[in-house]
Amino acid sequence: MLADPARLSQPWPAACKNLGAVESTLTRRILDRLESNGIAHRVLRHAPVRTSQEASRVRATPLEAGAKALVCHAGDQIVLVVIPADRQLDGRAFRRQTRVRSVRMVDPERVQEIVGAPVGAVPPFGSLFGLATYADRSIAARSEIAFNAGARDLSIAMSGPDYARLERPILGDFAS
C-alpha cells in the first residue's frame, strides 16, 4: 500500500525528537541537494538504529517505505542498488537485467571508505559518490520513501517520484 501523499507535510511522530545528532558533511550535501532542487522532504533525528525494522518503528513508516541502499560489486564496478527495506536484493534478477556476471555486497569497511557512512546509514544517492545507482521500480513509484541520510540517527522522507527525478537511477525489478 502506498503512503498518503499529504504525509510529507505532517510532522514526525512525537517520539521522534531532536536528540542532538551532529549533522555530517554527507547529510548536509543531501539536504543541500534536496533544497536547491525544491524537493519536499522531512528530516528526523532519532535514536540510532541498526536495522530496517528499527528504523521503520522509530519513523512510524511502513517497512516497505524504507529505501535500503546497498553498495555492491556488479561485475568489475562498484554500484549502489536501492530496494525496499522489506525485501532482499534478487541477485539473479539484477544480473539478468543489467547483464553483469556477478553481484555481491561490498565489505562494510570499504563501504565506509567509499561513502563516508557505515552500512545502514548509506543514502540512496550513488551520484554523490560517483557510483551508478540502480533502484527497484517500486521505490520510484511510492508516494513516500524514507532512508537514513549518512548517519544511523538521522532519516529523511521524500516522495519516490521526486527521488527518481533527482537521482535518475536505472530502474528495474531487483528485489524479491
Backbone hydrogen bonds, N-H to C=O, Kabsch-Sander energy under -0.5 kcal/mol:
donor,donor_aa,acceptor,acceptor_aa,energy
7,R,4,D,-2.0
8,L,5,P,-1.0
9,S,6,A,-1.5
10,Q,7,R,-1.7
16,C,13,P,-2.2
17,K,15,A,-0.8
19,L,17,K,-1.0
28,R,24,S,-2.4
29,R,25,T,-2.3
30,I,26,L,-2.1
31,L,27,T,-2.7
32,D,28,R,-2.9
33,R,29,R,-2.0
34,L,30,I,-2.5
35,E,31,L,-3.0
36,S,32,D,-2.8
37,N,33,R,-1.1
38,G,35,E,-1.4
39,I,34,L,-2.8
40,A,38,G,-0.5
42,R,157,A,-2.0
44,L,155,S,-2.9
46,H,153,D,-2.1
49,V,152,R,-1.8
55,A,51,T,-2.2
56,S,52,S,-2.5
57,R,53,Q,-2.1
58,V,54,E,-2.5
59,R,55,A,-2.2
60,A,56,S,-1.3
61,T,56,S,-1.7
65,A,62,P,-1.7
66,G,63,L,-1.7
67,A,146,A,-2.7
68,K,66,G,-0.8
68,K,83,I,-2.9
69,A,67,A,-0.6
70,L,68,K,-0.6
70,L,81,V,-3.1
72,C,70,L,-0.6
72,C,79,V,-2.8
73,H,104,R,-3.6
74,A,72,C,-0.6
74,A,77,Q,-3.1
75,G,73,H,-0.5
75,G,102,S,-2.2
77,Q,74,A,-1.8
79,V,72,C,-2.8
79,V,77,Q,-0.5
80,L,132,A,-2.7
81,V,70,L,-2.8
82,V,134,Y,-2.9
83,I,68,K,-2.3
83,I,81,V,-0.5
85,A,63,L,-0.5
85,A,66,G,-2.2
87,R,84,P,-1.9
90,D,174,F,-3.2
91,G,89,L,-1.1
94,F,90,D,-2.7
95,R,91,G,-2.8
96,R,92,R,-2.4
97,Q,93,A,-2.6
98,T,94,F,-2.3
99,R,95,R,-1.7
100,V,95,R,-0.8
104,R,73,H,-2.1
106,V,71,V,-2.5
111,V,107,D,-2.1
112,Q,108,P,-2.0
113,E,109,E,-1.6
114,I,110,R,-2.6
115,V,111,V,-2.8
116,G,111,V,-0.6
116,G,112,Q,-1.8
121,A,118,P,-2.4
126,G,124,P,-0.6
128,L,125,F,-1.5
129,F,126,G,-2.1
130,G,127,S,-0.8
131,L,126,G,-2.6
132,A,78,I,-0.5
134,Y,80,L,-3.1
135,A,170,I,-2.3
136,D,82,V,-2.8
137,R,172,G,-2.5
139,I,136,D,-1.7
140,A,136,D,-1.0
141,A,137,R,-1.3
142,R,138,S,-1.0
142,R,139,I,-0.7
145,I,158,M,-3.4
146,A,65,A,-2.1
147,F,156,I,-2.3
149,A,154,L,-2.1
150,G,121,A,-2.3
154,L,151,A,-1.0
155,S,44,L,-3.0
156,I,147,F,-2.5
157,A,42,R,-2.1
158,M,145,I,-2.2
159,S,40,A,-0.5
160,G,142,R,-2.1
163,Y,159,S,-2.2
164,A,160,G,-2.7
165,R,161,P,-2.3
166,L,162,D,-2.4
167,E,163,Y,-3.1
168,R,164,A,-1.9
170,I,133,T,-3.0
171,L,169,P,-0.7
172,G,135,A,-1.6
174,F,172,G,-0.9
176,S,88,Q,-2.3
